Amino acid sequence: MTALFPLAVVLMASWVKDMPPPPPPTAPAPVSATSERILADVRKPGPSATLVNVWATWCGPCREEFPDVLKVAKELKARGVRLVLVSVDFHEMEIELRRFLSEQGVDFATYLREGKDEAFIDALSPDWSGAIPASFVYDSNGKLVRFWEGKASYAEIKSRVLQALDHKETP
C-alpha cells in the first residue's frame, strides 16, 4: 500500500502539470473608484432604483449571495433597476476578481474600492459597520432608501429591492 503512494504522487503531479492554464477572464477589468465616484454613478439619471452590492472574492457569504444579487437585478431590470457591484478586494487580487466575475457571467463595468475604509463606509451609510456583503438601494434621485448588511437570500433581496422601488420602506 505504501508503495502506491509515491506512484500516486507522481501521477498526480504529471496530471496537474499537463492541465491547461485557466482561461483568461472575460469580465471587464474593474474600475478603481472612491465612494464619491460610486455615488456619482448612483446619481446618474435613468434608473428607477440602483442596487449597490459591496462584496469581496475572499468573503464566503458574498460569493454565496452573488448569484442571487445578479438574478434579482436581471429580473428587475425591466422595472428600471440598475446594479452596481463594488469589490473591496485588494488591488493585487484583480485577476482572481475578474475570474470570479467571468464565472458569474458579469459582462458590465464594476468597481474596485479605492481609498480609506472608514471614509468609504461612512460615505455609503453612517449606519454601515463595514461588514460585507452589504447592499444599498437608492431611488431615482440617488437617495439611499434601503440598506442591509450580511448575506441575504434571493427572496429577501428581491423583496427589499421591490419595497424600495415601490417606496414602501425607508432605511
N, C-alpha and C positions, 0 to 999 in steps of 0.2 A: 504494500500500500504506500509506504513512504517513497518507494522508487517512482511511483506515478506522479508525485507532487512536482519534482523538478521538470518532468516532461510536460505537465500541465502548464507550468510557468512559462516554459519555452514556447509552447504552442500559443498561449495567450499573448505573449509579447510579440510574436510573429503576426498574429491576427490584428492586434492593435496597431502595429507598425504599418501594416498593409491597408488599414482603413483610410478612406479618403478624408481629407480635412472637411470640417463642416462647411456648408455653403455660406457664401458671404451674405451678410444681412441685406434684406431688400427694403426695410423701412428707412425712410429719410433720416439723416443724422439729426439728432435733437438740437434745438437752438438754445444756447445758453441765455438765460433770462433772469433778471431780478424780479421781485414781486411787482415793481412798478410796470415793467413791460408786460407781465402776465395780466395785470389788472387793466392795462390799456387795451389789451386784446379782448378781454371780457367786455369792455365798454363799447367796442365797435358795434355800430348799428347792424341790424339784420335779424339775429336770432330772437326768439320769444323768451328763451332762457338759455343759460350756459352752465353746464355741469363741469366743474373743475375737480379733477381727481389727482391727489398728491400721493405718490407711491414710490417704491424702490424695488429693484430686482432682488435684493437681499432680504426683503421682507416677505415672509411666508404668507401671512394674511393678505398682503397686497396682491401677490401672484394668484392666490385663490380667488379673490374678488374681481380681478381684472377682466376675465371673460364676461362676467355679469354686467360690469360697467359698460363694456363695449356693446353688449346685446341691448341694454336699455337705451343707450344713445342711438343705436341704429334704428330701433323700433320707434323712437320718439322724434327722429329727425324730421319726419313729415309735419310734426307739430311745432317745428322751429327750434328744437333743442340742439345745441352745439356742444361738443365735447372738447375739453382742453385737458390734455394729460401733462402732468408736471412730475418728472422724476427727480428724486432727491439723492440719486446715486452719486458716487464720486466721479469726477470727470474722467479718471483713469479707467472707469468701467464702461466707457461708451460702446465698445464692441459687444460686451455682454448685454448691455441695454438694447442696442439695435437688434441683436439676435432675438431677444425676448419679444420685442415689438414685432419683428418679422414673423415669428412663430404665431403670434396672436392675430396676424393679418392687418396690422396697423400700416396704412399707406398714406397717412396725412402727417403734417408737421406736429411735432411735440416739443416740449420744453425740458431743459435740464437746469434745475435751480442753480442760481449763482448768487453769491452774497452771503452775509452772515445769517445764521439760523434764526436768531431772535427777531431780527428786523423782518425777515421773510414771514415768519409765523405771525407776528403782530400785524403785518400789513394785510394778510388774508383774513384774519379774525383774532381780535384780542382774547376771545374765549377759547381759542385753539391751544391745547397743551403742547402741540408739536408731534403728537403721536400719529403714526401712519398705519394704515391708509386713512386719509382724510378727504372728505368730499364737501364741496361748496356749490350751492346753486344760486345763480344770480339772475335777476329778472332782465327784461329787455333794456333797461336803463343802466344795467351794471350794478344794481343794488343787491347786496347779499340778502337772500330771503330764506335760506336754509343751509345748515351746516351740521355735519356729524363726523365723528372720528371713530376709527375702528372698522373692522370688516362688517359689511352688510350683505345680506342675501340679495339675489335678483329681485325678489318680491319687495323687499324693503327699499332697495334703490329706486325701483320703478315707482312705487307708491310715494316716496319722498319727492321725487322729481315732479310727478304729476301734481301733488299737493302744492308745491311751489309754483308750478306752471299755472295752476288754477287760482293762485293767490289765496289759498286756504290756510296757510301757515306762515309764521314768521320765525326767525331764529330764536 
